Amino acid sequence: MKTFAFALSAALLATSCVAQIPTATLQSDAAAQMPALEKTYLMLHQAPELSRQEEKTSAFVASQLRSLGYQVTDHIGKYEDGKPAFGVVGVLKNGNGPTVLIRTDMDALPVTEETGVAYASKVRAKNAQGEEVGVMQACGHDIHMSAFIGIATELAKHKDAWHGTVLMLGQPAEEVIQGAKAMMADGLYTRFPRPDYVLGMHDFGNIAAGTVGISSGPMMASSDSITVVFHGVGAHGSQPQNSKDPIFMGAEFVTLLQGVVSRQISPQSPGVITVGTFHAGTKNNIIPAEATLGLTVRSYDEATLKKLLDGITNAANAVAVAYGLPADKMPTITHPESTAPTVNDAALTERVRKVAIATLGADKVLPQQAVMGSEDVGFLTDGYKIPMTFFRLGAGDPAKVAEAQKKGVALPDIHSPLYAPDYKPAIETGVVTMTAVAVSLLQ
């Protein structure tokens, strides 16, 4: 009887537990991968592609996953305007168990690089408006993709350490907050296994390379793009009395927006309205008939967002009425882009934090505060029905980060033309941490 009980216990243990990859092995593997991953990083950094144009980048990511034995499907995604996207999914099945999705973004920004590094991007391309712009991986998606390939390599190599299904997802168009939504619209979770967990990470230059930042709850804000067009009456610049000047209206509208945030929103509910573009006119002695402003609105909750959006509408209409415009000349307000806040599931994030501490050490796992930047990775949670943890990956030179913190100054960070991350330790830390986290969930 005791022999049977012992055998049964051993069998249950064998089927319910899998030996995880020792940290020393992960670190050794990641270090061994670094020459190839550095080559990958430099190639991706020098060949960036704008949002919705990631054809070559997507093909490269897909080819890397195929070479590792993943079942790969590419060209996944359907944008709201009907155009196809360059999403990639690699599936690796390894028996029964949970399904874990690991996501990387792939697109670059319309930024002309000014870092001065030998491998700086010199690429120029046409944006959606047909304008020629410089292109740079100024948000570190080249770090994300390089680590992503390293993680995929480790999971394929160490299949004895986990059971279940891994979905490696390469997402396009993150910078215009369209890619995750496009992949969901193309039946992501009907065409592929629905994940039990969604994992992602993002590099930051103000966090020391070799560390990660992990906290639960809201980590990034919602982001809503708003376009406001003031319809005025044009006139000669010498005869302003014959006009309804949309530039003047737009300028007053910008000022009124500050009151929306400071006087209509509670100080305990963060909100931001940024006017990023203001286009009007063709010549300095002509008062134009229209002015177009591009806004970004950020918040952490629906109630605050509604107040901000209502405030924008009210302010725009109030300005138009004040300048005597009729009802058919009220401003045109459109809402072309939006994404929900990035919210880390509390229970999953605590598991991730413990694994990260066990892997890197407690001094390398830093608590984080929410920021007003935004991401579209939240769409992959299917309305927060799937637990997600999205952690921050340090990418700043540790000495420079420490000195900047001491002096209270800011380092060039993501979206800056001067952003030059300490990419080697960032990539290596991303591979080690995310692999350890994924394996811990695939038990």
Secondary structure, DSSP 4 states (H G I P E B T S, - for coil): -HHHHHHHHHHHHHHH--PPPPHHHHHHHHHHHHHHHHHHHHHHHHS--BTT--HHHHHHHHHHHHHTT-EEEEEEEE-TTS-EEEEEEEEEEESSS-EEEEEEE--BBS-------TT----EEE-TTS-EEE-B-TT-HHHHHHHHHHHHHHHHHTGGG--EEEEEEEE--TTTT-HHHHHHHTTHHHHSPPPSEEEEEEEEEEEETT-EE---EEEE-EEEEEEEEEE-B-EETT-GGG-B-HHHHHHHHHHHHHHHHHHHS-TTS-EEEEEEEEEE-SSTTEE-SEEEEEEEEEESSHHHHHHHHHHHHHHHHHHHHHTT--GGGSPEEEEEEEE--EEE-HHHHHHHHHHHHHHH-GGGEE----BS---SGGGGGTTTTS-EEEEEEEEE-HHHHHHHHHHT-PPP-TT-TT----HHHHHHHHHHHHHHHHHHH--
